Amino acid sequence: MKDKIIEYIKSNFFNLSTIPSIKEIEFIEKTIDEYHQKQECFDEDLVIYESLLLLIPPLVDYVKALDLLNKVSSTKTLILKATIQYENMGLINDDVIIELKKEITSNISNIEKSVIGYLLSLSDTIVKEKKGFLINSIKCNPKNVNSFIELGNFYIKQNNIKEGINYLEEGLKNVEWIIKQDTPVNIVEYDFFIKETLIGNYMSIELYEYWKDLIKIEKNRC
């Protein structure tokens, strides 16, 4: 049953051409809920798929997605919780920050450590710690576009323009795919979500051009 649900999701929500209807999303959401009720436990893979489905416009139900992610304790669900909180509220709750700081020291992959370091840098207002999180994030994954850009922007705000430009340019070199304007991106898959939202390997053309223009402006200041 689980395999059939995942197969259906991949067939209907791994595309770049159409925007799924609310009925389609609600149908698979109901199917996953029924599966969990029968199993009397929550499956990590299906919880992640369903939470990502809940983020697709026009539904976009952050509250329900967060509630669902709280059902399973794992590195992936923690990363998604932190991301949703930040995108929805502009901050990450203190309890989730504590979990992230514990998780980054555990036996997880370098990609996950890099993503968590980036998330912690967004929540930390202490300059020294913010810089440290970003540097460690880049060490763990030298292709983390977002960490390069965040660190570059950090240096520019500190008036270290040349260093900032270097990090911005290095970050943009690692962009693998520039998403054109008005291209529906409805791929409900964890790794894609991470690359698009947290690592920045997939970037909208608007954001890419914004950073290119900023580099030009800052070079003229040097």
N, C-alpha and C positions, 0 to 999 in steps of 0.2 A: 504493500500500500504506500509506504513512504517513497519508494522508488518511482511509483507512478505519479505521485504528487510532484516530485522534483522534475520528472520528465515533462509534465504539463507546464510547470513554471518555465522551464527552459524553452519550451516550444512557443510560449505565448508572451514571455516577458524578457527575452534575450534578443531585443531587436533595436534598430535605430530608425525605423520608418514610421511606426504608429504609436499613438498615445493610447494606452489601455483605458477602457471605460471603468466607471465605478462598479458596475455590475460584475465585470470580469474580476476585479480585485476582490470584491466582497465574496464572490463564489469561491475562489481559492482560499480566502481567509477562513470562510466557514468550513471548508474541507479540512484544513489544517487543524482547526479547533476541534472538530469531530474526531480526528485522528488522536489528538492528545487526550481527549476524554476517554477514548477506548483503551489507550495505553496506560492511562492513569499516571502519566509523567510527561515531562516536556522534553522534546528532542531538540538538541542544540541547532542542528542544521535547519530544521523547519522553523524554529523560533527566529533565526536570522533571516531566512527567506521572507517570513511573514512581516517582520519588523521593517525590512527594506521595502516591501510592498506598500506598507502604510505610509511611506515617505514619498510615494509617487503622486504628482499632481493629477487630478484635482483633489484627491483625498487628503493627503498630508495631515496625518493625525499623530503628532509628536507624543502626546500624552499616552495614547494607547500603545505606541511603539515602545516607549520607555517602560511602561507597566509590563509588557510582554518580555522585554529583555531582562527584567528583574527575576524572571522565572528560572533562568539558567545562569550559573556562575562559571564564567570562563574568560579567557583573555579577549576573545573576539567580542563577546557580548559587552564586556567592560569598555572596550574601545568604541563600540557603537553607542553605548550610553553616553560616554563623555562627548562624543561628536554631536549627537542629537541635542544634548543640553547646551552645548556651545552655540550651535546653529540656531536654536530656538530662543535662547535667553541671553546669549552673548557672554556666558560664563559657565564654568563647570562647578557643580556643587562640591562643598568641602569633603563630604564623605567619599565621593568618587575620586577626588584628587588624592586622598589618602590611599585608596585602593590602587590607583595608578602608580603612585610612588613605591608601593610594595611590589606591584607586578613587574615593574621595570628592573628590579633586582633579582627576579626569579629566573628559572630556566626556560626562557622563551626565545623565539628566533630574533635575529638582528633586525629584521624588517619590523617586527612587532615592537622591539625596543625603540627603533627610530620613530615609529608612529606615536608611541606613548610619549617620547621626549618632545616631539612637536606639540602634542596636545598639552603637556605640562607647561611648555613655553607660552602658550596662549593664555594660560590661567595665572601665570606668575607675574606679579608686579615688581618683584625684587630684581633689579637690573642684572646683578651678578648671576643669580640663579637662572634667569631667562636665557642669558648668553650661554651658560653652561649646558642647559638642556638642549639648545640648538646645536652646539658644537658636537655634543655626544650623539645627537640624532643623525648628524651628517656622517660621523665616524661609523655608525652602525649601518647606514645606508647612504653611500656617496651619491646616489641618484635621487635622493629625496628633494624634489624641486621646492616644495613648500618650505622646508627648513632652510634651504639656501636663501630663498626670497625673504623669509621672515628675518633671518640674520642680516641679510643685506639691508633691509629696511631699518632694522635696529641700528646698524652702524651709521646709516644716513641721518637718523634722528639724533645720534650722538655727535653729529657733524664730522664723522670719519667718512667722507664722501668716497674717496678712492677705494677703500676697503668695501664699502657698501656696494659700489658699482661692480666690483669683482665678483662678489657673491651673487648679485642679481644676474649677471651675465652667465655665470657658471650654472646657476639654477635653470635658466631658460634653455641651456644646451641639452638638459636632460628631459625636456618635454618630448614625449614620444608621439603624441597625437594632438593636433589643434582642432577642436570641435567647432565646426562652422556655425554661424548664427542660425537660429531657428531649427537646429537639428534635434529631434526628439532623442533623448538618451534615457531609455527605459530598461536598462540591463540590471535585473534584480539578482546581483551576484556579489558576494562579499569582496572578493579580490578586486573586482572592477570598482566597487564603491571606494575601497581603500586607495586605489591608484588615482581615481578621479578627485576624491574629496580630501584625502589626508596626505598623499604623497605628491599629487599634482602632475604626475606623468601624462595625464589627460587633462587638457586645459581648454577652456572656451577661448575663441578668437578675441573676444572683447577683453578678457583678462590678460591674455598674452600681449595684445597691443598696448594695454595700459602700462604693463611693466616695461615694454620696449620704449614707450614714450617717456616714462620716468627716468630711464637710463640716459636718454638723450638730454633731458632737462638737467640732470645732475652733472653730466659731463660738461655742459656749458657753464656750470658754476665753478668747475675746477680751474 
